Amino acid sequence: MRKAFLQLHIAVLLAGLTGILGRLIDLNEGLLVWYRLMITAVTLWILFYFTKKIQRISFREIGKITGVGVIAALHWVTFLVASNTPMYR
């Protein structure tokens, strides 16, 4: 229970800081999302490699995962564009 509570607090902290960090970073929105995607993909691959949890998945599953990734990327690009508009400065 204590571990889950700590994980919840870390998640809330990271989610709360995304708007602030998005405003402080001077990259354009597309490039920022691309770097975040690459850091996440490499980190997860390393984590799964060392924990021996890498599994083969079907092309159908790859398509589903890609679809969710595209939606998440569009969300972050639009969020970061909105947080850099003059209305919020």
N, CA, C and O atoms as CSV, one atom per row, in Angstrom:
chain,resi,resn,atom,element,x,y,z
A,1,MET,N,N,0.824,-1.188,0.000
A,1,MET,CA,C,0.000,0.000,0.000
A,1,MET,C,C,0.873,1.258,0.000
A,1,MET,O,O,0.554,2.233,-0.680
A,2,ARG,N,N,1.936,1.239,0.735
A,2,ARG,CA,C,2.817,2.408,0.812
A,2,ARG,C,C,3.480,2.673,-0.543
A,2,ARG,O,O,3.638,3.825,-0.949
A,3,LYS,N,N,3.867,1.595,-1.241
A,3,LYS,CA,C,4.506,1.749,-2.546
A,3,LYS,C,C,3.528,2.386,-3.545
A,3,LYS,O,O,3.906,3.287,-4.294
A,4,ALA,N,N,2.283,1.923,-3.553
A,4,ALA,CA,C,1.274,2.473,-4.457
A,4,ALA,C,C,1.007,3.940,-4.145
A,4,ALA,O,O,0.811,4.744,-5.056
A,5,PHE,N,N,0.999,4.289,-2.867
A,5,PHE,CA,C,0.781,5.671,-2.453
A,5,PHE,C,C,1.912,6.567,-2.943
A,5,PHE,O,O,1.669,7.677,-3.416
A,6,LEU,N,N,3.144,6.085,-2.829
A,6,LEU,CA,C,4.307,6.832,-3.306
A,6,LEU,C,C,4.262,6.988,-4.831
A,6,LEU,O,O,4.541,8.066,-5.355
A,7,GLN,N,N,3.911,5.912,-5.535
A,7,GLN,CA,C,3.814,5.976,-6.991
A,7,GLN,C,C,2.734,6.968,-7.426
A,7,GLN,O,O,2.915,7.700,-8.399
A,8,LEU,N,N,1.626,6.990,-6.714
A,8,LEU,CA,C,0.551,7.934,-7.027
A,8,LEU,C,C,1.030,9.371,-6.856
A,8,LEU,O,O,0.742,10.218,-7.701
A,9,HIS,N,N,1.747,9.655,-5.791
A,9,HIS,CA,C,2.252,11.005,-5.568
A,9,HIS,C,C,3.269,11.416,-6.627
A,9,HIS,O,O,3.266,12.562,-7.076
A,10,ILE,N,N,4.125,10.507,-7.022
A,10,ILE,CA,C,5.096,10.812,-8.081
A,10,ILE,C,C,4.374,11.092,-9.390
A,10,ILE,O,O,4.735,12.026,-10.107
A,11,ALA,N,N,3.352,10.291,-9.713
A,11,ALA,CA,C,2.597,10.490,-10.950
A,11,ALA,C,C,1.895,11.846,-10.954
A,11,ALA,O,O,1.897,12.543,-11.969
A,12,VAL,N,N,1.300,12.219,-9.834
A,12,VAL,CA,C,0.619,13.517,-9.740
A,12,VAL,C,C,1.624,14.658,-9.886
A,12,VAL,O,O,1.352,15.647,-10.567
A,13,LEU,N,N,2.775,14.521,-9.249
A,13,LEU,CA,C,3.813,15.545,-9.355
A,13,LEU,C,C,4.276,15.703,-10.798
A,13,LEU,O,O,4.376,16.825,-11.296
A,14,LEU,N,N,4.558,14.601,-11.470
A,14,LEU,CA,C,5.005,14.675,-12.863
A,14,LEU,C,C,3.926,15.230,-13.776
A,14,LEU,O,O,4.221,16.025,-14.669
A,15,ALA,N,N,2.697,14.830,-13.569
A,15,ALA,CA,C,1.601,15.347,-14.399
A,15,ALA,C,C,1.405,16.844,-14.167
A,15,ALA,O,O,1.093,17.579,-15.104
A,16,GLY,N,N,1.582,17.292,-12.945
A,16,GLY,CA,C,1.415,18.703,-12.642
A,16,GLY,C,C,2.527,19.573,-13.198
A,16,GLY,O,O,2.318,20.754,-13.472
A,17,LEU,N,N,3.694,19.001,-13.364
A,17,LEU,CA,C,4.834,19.778,-13.857
A,17,LEU,C,C,4.902,19.869,-15.379
A,17,LEU,O,O,5.687,20.657,-15.905
A,18,THR,N,N,4.101,19.084,-16.098
A,18,THR,CA,C,4.232,19.064,-17.559
A,18,THR,C,C,3.938,20.417,-18.190
A,18,THR,O,O,4.633,20.826,-19.121
A,19,GLY,N,N,2.922,21.116,-17.701
A,19,GLY,CA,C,2.610,22.433,-18.261
A,19,GLY,C,C,3.714,23.442,-18.009
A,19,GLY,O,O,4.059,24.229,-18.891
A,20,ILE,N,N,4.265,23.419,-16.812
A,20,ILE,CA,C,5.354,24.339,-16.459
A,20,ILE,C,C,6.593,24.036,-17.289
A,20,ILE,O,O,7.206,24.938,-17.861
A,21,LEU,N,N,6.950,22.768,-17.349
A,21,LEU,CA,C,8.135,22.393,-18.126
A,21,LEU,C,C,7.930,22.659,-19.615
A,21,LEU,O,O,8.859,23.081,-20.304
A,22,GLY,N,N,6.728,22.415,-20.109
A,22,GLY,CA,C,6.439,22.690,-21.514
A,22,GLY,C,C,6.605,24.160,-21.857
A,22,GLY,O,O,6.991,24.501,-22.976
A,23,ARG,N,N,6.321,25.016,-20.917
A,23,ARG,CA,C,6.467,26.455,-21.150
A,23,ARG,C,C,7.922,26.912,-21.047
A,23,ARG,O,O,8.325,27.856,-21.727
A,24,LEU,N,N,8.702,26.252,-20.209
A,24,LEU,CA,C,10.090,26.652,-20.002
A,24,LEU,C,C,11.041,26.148,-21.080
A,24,LEU,O,O,12.092,26.748,-21.307
A,25,ILE,N,N,10.689,25.064,-21.740
A,25,ILE,CA,C,11.567,24.484,-22.758
A,25,ILE,C,C,11.386,25.247,-24.065
A,25,ILE,O,O,10.258,25.510,-24.483
A,26,ASP,N,N,12.495,25.600,-24.710
A,26,ASP,CA,C,12.439,26.442,-25.906
A,26,ASP,C,C,12.448,25.667,-27.227
A,26,ASP,O,O,12.855,26.223,-28.248
A,27,LEU,N,N,12.020,24.426,-27.242
A,27,LEU,CA,C,11.902,23.670,-28.488
A,27,LEU,C,C,10.501,23.856,-29.046
A,27,LEU,O,O,9.561,24.150,-28.307
A,28,ASN,N,N,10.367,23.680,-30.371
A,28,ASN,CA,C,9.009,23.735,-30.898
A,28,ASN,C,C,8.256,22.475,-30.456
A,28,ASN,O,O,8.875,21.501,-30.028
A,29,GLU,N,N,6.951,22.494,-30.556
A,29,GLU,CA,C,6.111,21.458,-29.980
A,29,GLU,C,C,6.367,20.081,-30.581
A,29,GLU,O,O,6.458,19.090,-29.856
A,30,GLY,N,N,6.483,20.019,-31.897
A,30,GLY,CA,C,6.715,18.737,-32.560
A,30,GLY,C,C,8.030,18.098,-32.142
A,30,GLY,O,O,8.086,16.896,-31.882
A,31,LEU,N,N,9.076,18.890,-32.079
A,31,LEU,CA,C,10.387,18.376,-31.687
A,31,LEU,C,C,10.396,17.942,-30.220
A,31,LEU,O,O,11.013,16.935,-29.873
A,32,LEU,N,N,9.727,18.683,-29.379
A,32,LEU,CA,C,9.650,18.331,-27.967
A,32,LEU,C,C,8.941,16.990,-27.782
A,32,LEU,O,O,9.409,16.142,-27.022
A,33,VAL,N,N,7.824,16.797,-28.466
A,33,VAL,CA,C,7.100,15.532,-28.372
A,33,VAL,C,C,7.948,14.396,-28.942
A,33,VAL,O,O,7.948,13.296,-28.389
A,34,TRP,N,N,8.665,14.641,-30.033
A,34,TRP,CA,C,9.525,13.622,-30.618
A,34,TRP,C,C,10.606,13.183,-29.638
A,34,TRP,O,O,10.849,11.985,-29.493
A,35,TYR,N,N,11.261,14.129,-28.959
A,35,TYR,CA,C,12.286,13.777,-27.975
A,35,TYR,C,C,11.689,12.997,-26.808
A,35,TYR,O,O,12.284,12.029,-26.335
A,36,ARG,N,N,10.533,13.411,-26.351
A,36,ARG,CA,C,9.872,12.687,-25.261
A,36,ARG,C,C,9.551,11.265,-25.679
A,36,ARG,O,O,9.725,10.328,-24.899
A,37,LEU,N,N,9.088,11.103,-26.898
A,37,LEU,CA,C,8.768,9.771,-27.414
A,37,LEU,C,C,10.012,8.891,-27.461
A,37,LEU,O,O,9.975,7.731,-27.048
A,38,MET,N,N,11.099,9.437,-27.958
A,38,MET,CA,C,12.328,8.648,-28.065
A,38,MET,C,C,12.889,8.280,-26.687
A,38,MET,O,O,13.327,7.147,-26.484
A,39,ILE,N,N,12.879,9.216,-25.749
A,39,ILE,CA,C,13.372,8.921,-24.400
A,39,ILE,C,C,12.522,7.833,-23.752
A,39,ILE,O,O,13.055,6.918,-23.125
A,40,THR,N,N,11.211,7.931,-23.903
A,40,THR,CA,C,10.324,6.929,-23.328
A,40,THR,C,C,10.522,5.570,-23.968
A,40,THR,O,O,10.598,4.563,-23.264
A,41,ALA,N,N,10.608,5.518,-25.299
A,41,ALA,CA,C,10.769,4.242,-25.996
A,41,ALA,C,C,12.079,3.561,-25.614
A,41,ALA,O,O,12.102,2.357,-25.358
A,42,VAL,N,N,13.157,4.317,-25.574
A,42,VAL,CA,C,14.457,3.736,-25.219
A,42,VAL,C,C,14.457,3.270,-23.761
A,42,VAL,O,O,14.970,2.193,-23.455
A,43,THR,N,N,13.892,4.065,-22.872
A,43,THR,CA,C,13.841,3.691,-21.453
A,43,THR,C,C,13.026,2.419,-21.252
A,43,THR,O,O,13.451,1.519,-20.528
A,44,LEU,N,N,11.855,2.336,-21.887
A,44,LEU,CA,C,11.035,1.138,-21.752
A,44,LEU,C,C,11.710,-0.081,-22.365
A,44,LEU,O,O,11.636,-1.174,-21.805
A,45,TRP,N,N,12.365,0.091,-23.501
A,45,TRP,CA,C,13.054,-1.042,-24.122
A,45,TRP,C,C,14.154,-1.558,-23.194
A,45,TRP,O,O,14.279,-2.767,-22.999
A,46,ILE,N,N,14.935,-0.672,-22.631
A,46,ILE,CA,C,16.001,-1.085,-21.705
A,46,ILE,C,C,15.407,-1.789,-20.482
A,46,ILE,O,O,15.910,-2.828,-20.054
A,47,LEU,N,N,14.340,-1.219,-19.925
A,47,LEU,CA,C,13.690,-1.811,-18.757
A,47,LEU,C,C,13.183,-3.219,-19.076
A,47,LEU,O,O,13.437,-4.155,-18.318
A,48,PHE,N,N,12.474,-3.372,-20.182
A,48,PHE,CA,C,11.938,-4.681,-20.540
A,48,PHE,C,C,13.034,-5.667,-20.919
A,48,PHE,O,O,12.895,-6.865,-20.671
A,49,TYR,N,N,14.107,-5.192,-21.508
A,49,TYR,CA,C,15.213,-6.068,-21.875
A,49,TYR,C,C,15.861,-6.681,-20.627
A,49,TYR,O,O,16.100,-7.887,-20.564
A,50,PHE,N,N,16.136,-5.836,-19.650
A,50,PHE,CA,C,16.811,-6.332,-18.454
A,50,PHE,C,C,15.895,-7.123,-17.531
A,50,PHE,O,O,16.378,-7.940,-16.746
A,51,THR,N,N,14.593,-6.904,-17.604
A,51,THR,CA,C,13.667,-7.704,-16.795
A,51,THR,C,C,13.159,-8.919,-17.567
A,51,THR,O,O,12.317,-9.664,-17.066
A,52,LYS,N,N,13.659,-9.119,-18.767
A,52,LYS,CA,C,13.296,-10.265,-19.626
A,52,LYS,C,C,11.801,-10.322,-19.927
A,52,LYS,O,O,11.217,-11.405,-19.963
A,53,LYS,N,N,11.182,-9.171,-20.142
A,53,LYS,CA,C,9.756,-9.115,-20.431
A,53,LYS,C,C,9.468,-8.741,-21.884
A,53,LYS,O,O,8.326,-8.425,-22.218
A,54,ILE,N,N,10.475,-8.771,-22.751
A,54,ILE,CA,C,10.244,-8.472,-24.163
A,54,ILE,C,C,9.558,-9.680,-24.803
A,54,ILE,O,O,10.030,-10.811,-24.683
A,55,GLN,N,N,8.445,-9.426,-25.479
A,55,GLN,CA,C,7.695,-10.487,-26.142
A,55,GLN,C,C,7.406,-10.080,-27.577
A,55,GLN,O,O,7.304,-8.893,-27.889
A,56,ARG,N,N,7.276,-11.056,-28.432
A,56,ARG,CA,C,6.861,-10.773,-29.806
A,56,ARG,C,C,5.366,-10.494,-29.817
A,56,ARG,O,O,4.593,-11.159,-29.127
A,57,ILE,N,N,4.964,-9.492,-30.616
A,57,ILE,CA,C,3.546,-9.181,-30.731
A,57,ILE,C,C,3.165,-9.178,-32.204
A,57,ILE,O,O,4.011,-9.004,-33.082
A,58,SER,N,N,1.884,-9.372,-32.454
A,58,SER,CA,C,1.399,-9.459,-33.827
A,58,SER,C,C,1.359,-8.075,-34.470
A,58,SER,O,O,1.423,-7.049,-33.793
A,59,PHE,N,N,1.251,-8.079,-35.808
A,59,PHE,CA,C,1.150,-6.813,-36.532
A,59,PHE,C,C,-0.137,-6.072,-36.166
A,59,PHE,O,O,-0.168,-4.841,-36.164
A,60,ARG,N,N,-1.183,-6.811,-35.860
A,60,ARG,CA,C,-2.438,-6.185,-35.442
A,60,ARG,C,C,-2.244,-5.417,-34.135
A,60,ARG,O,O,-2.722,-4.292,-33.995
A,61,GLU,N,N,-1.544,-6.026,-33.185
A,61,GLU,CA,C,-1.264,-5.356,-31.912
A,61,GLU,C,C,-0.347,-4.152,-32.123
A,61,GLU,O,O,-0.519,-3.120,-31.475
A,62,ILE,N,N,0.623,-4.280,-33.026
A,62,ILE,CA,C,1.496,-3.146,-33.342
A,62,ILE,C,C,0.664,-1.986,-33.884
A,62,ILE,O,O,0.912,-0.830,-33.543
A,63,GLY,N,N,-0.324,-2.293,-34.728
A,63,GLY,CA,C,-1.207,-1.251,-35.256
A,63,GLY,C,C,-2.009,-0.565,-34.170
A,63,GLY,O,O,-2.167,0.656,-34.192
A,64,LYS,N,N,-2.518,-1.338,-33.216
A,64,LYS,CA,C,-3.277,-0.752,-32.109
A,64,LYS,C,C,-2.390,0.158,-31.261
A,64,LYS,O,O,-2.787,1.267,-30.903
A,65,ILE,N,N,-1.197,-0.316,-30.947
A,65,ILE,CA,C,-0.269,0.469,-30.142
A,65,ILE,C,C,0.124,1.751,-30.873
A,65,ILE,O,O,0.214,2.820,-30.269
A,66,THR,N,N,0.356,1.630,-32.176
A,66,THR,CA,C,0.705,2.805,-32.974
A,66,THR,C,C,-0.433,3.816,-32.991
A,66,THR,O,O,-0.190,5.020,-32.905
A,67,GLY,N,N,-1.664,3.345,-33.099
A,67,GLY,CA,C,-2.817,4.239,-33.078
A,67,GLY,C,C,-2.924,5.011,-31.774
A,67,GLY,O,O,-3.176,6.216,-31.778
A,68,VAL,N,N,-2.733,4.321,-30.666
A,68,VAL,CA,C,-2.764,4.991,-29.360
A,68,VAL,C,C,-1.610,5.986,-29.261
A,68,VAL,O,O,-1.779,7.076,-28.715
A,69,GLY,N,N,-0.443,5.621,-29.783
A,69,GLY,CA,C,0.703,6.525,-29.758
A,69,GLY,C,C,0.466,7.783,-30.568
A,69,GLY,O,O,0.849,8.874,-30.145
A,70,VAL,N,N,-0.157,7.646,-31.723
A,70,VAL,CA,C,-0.462,8.810,-32.562
A,70,VAL,C,C,-1.439,9.743,-31.842
A,70,VAL,O,O,-1.268,10.961,-31.863
A,71,ILE,N,N,-2.457,9.170,-31.209
A,71,ILE,CA,C,-3.423,9.993,-30.472
A,71,ILE,C,C,-2.727,10.713,-29.318
A,71,ILE,O,O,-2.961,11.902,-29.097
A,72,ALA,N,N,-1.872,9.998,-28.579
A,72,ALA,CA,C,-1.149,10.622,-27.459
A,72,ALA,C,C,-0.215,11.723,-27.958
A,72,ALA,O,O,-0.116,12.778,-27.331
A,73,ALA,N,N,0.471,11.490,-29.081
A,73,ALA,CA,C,1.378,12.499,-29.625
A,73,ALA,C,C,0.606,13.743,-30.063
A,73,ALA,O,O,1.042,14.866,-29.808
A,74,LEU,N,N,-0.533,13.548,-30.718
A,74,LEU,CA,C,-1.354,14.696,-31.121
A,74,LEU,C,C,-1.846,15.467,-29.899
A,74,LEU,O,O,-1.894,16.697,-29.906
A,75,HIS,N,N,-2.205,14.740,-28.864
A,75,HIS,CA,C,-2.632,15.408,-27.628
A,75,HIS,C,C,-1.512,16.288,-27.087
A,75,HIS,O,O,-1.751,17.446,-26.743
A,76,TRP,N,N,-0.297,15.757,-27.007
A,76,TRP,CA,C,0.802,16.526,-26.421
A,76,TRP,C,C,1.200,17.705,-27.304
A,76,TRP,O,O,1.532,18.775,-26.793
A,77,VAL,N,N,1.172,17.521,-28.611
A,77,VAL,CA,C,1.500,18.648,-29.500
A,77,VAL,C,C,0.480,19.761,-29.321
A,77,VAL,O,O,0.852,20.927,-29.189
A,78,THR,N,N,-0.801,19.415,-29.314
A,78,THR,CA,C,-1.817,20.453,-29.165
A,78,THR,C,C,-1.780,21.080,-27.769
A,78,THR,O,O,-2.014,22.280,-27.627
A,79,PHE,N,N,-1.492,20.283,-26.744
A,79,PHE,CA,C,-1.365,20.821,-25.387
A,79,PHE,C,C,-0.217,21.820,-25.306
A,79,PHE,O,O,-0.367,22.896,-24.727
A,80,LEU,N,N,0.918,21.471,-25.878
A,80,LEU,CA,C,2.073,22.350,-25.806
A,80,LEU,C,C,1.902,23.607,-26.665
A,80,LEU,O,O,2.401,24.675,-26.310
A,81,VAL,N,N,1.200,23.479,-27.788
A,81,VAL,CA,C,0.902,24.655,-28.609
A,81,VAL,C,C,-0.013,25.591,-27.815
A,81,VAL,O,O,0.195,26.804,-27.792
A,82,ALA,N,N,-1.021,25.014,-27.168
A,82,ALA,CA,C,-1.973,25.840,-26.399
A,82,ALA,C,C,-1.288,26.516,-25.217
A,82,ALA,O,O,-1.622,27.652,-24.880
A,83,SER,N,N,-0.335,25.836,-24.582
A,83,SER,CA,C,0.306,26.452,-23.420
A,83,SER,C,C,1.305,27.541,-23.822
A,83,SER,O,O,1.754,28.304,-22.967
A,84,ASN,N,N,1.656,27.624,-25.096
A,84,ASN,CA,C,2.571,28.664,-25.564
A,84,ASN,C,C,1.847,29.782,-26.301
A,84,ASN,O,O,2.500,30.648,-26.884
A,85,THR,N,N,0.529,29.789,-26.291
A,85,THR,CA,C,-0.195,30.881,-26.942
A,85,THR,C,C,-0.161,32.123,-26.048
A,85,THR,O,O,-0.025,32.005,-24.830
A,86,PRO,N,N,-0.283,33.293,-26.635
A,86,PRO,CA,C,-0.218,34.538,-25.852
A,86,PRO,C,C,-1.286,34.646,-24.769
A,86,PRO,O,O,-1.094,35.377,-23.798
A,87,MET,N,N,-2.398,33.946,-24.908
A,87,MET,CA,C,-3.462,34.019,-23.923
A,87,MET,C,C,-2.972,33.520,-22.551
A,87,MET,O,O,-3.422,34.017,-21.519
A,88,TYR,N,N,-2.064,32.550,-22.537
A,88,TYR,CA,C,-1.611,31.974,-21.279
A,88,TYR,C,C,-0.308,32.584,-20.770
A,88,TYR,O,O,0.168,32.175,-19.711
A,89,ARG,N,N,0.271,33.515,-21.453
A,89,ARG,CA,C,1.553,34.094,-21.037
A,89,ARG,C,C,1.357,35.228,-20.089
A,89,ARG,O,O,2.332,35.831,-19.638
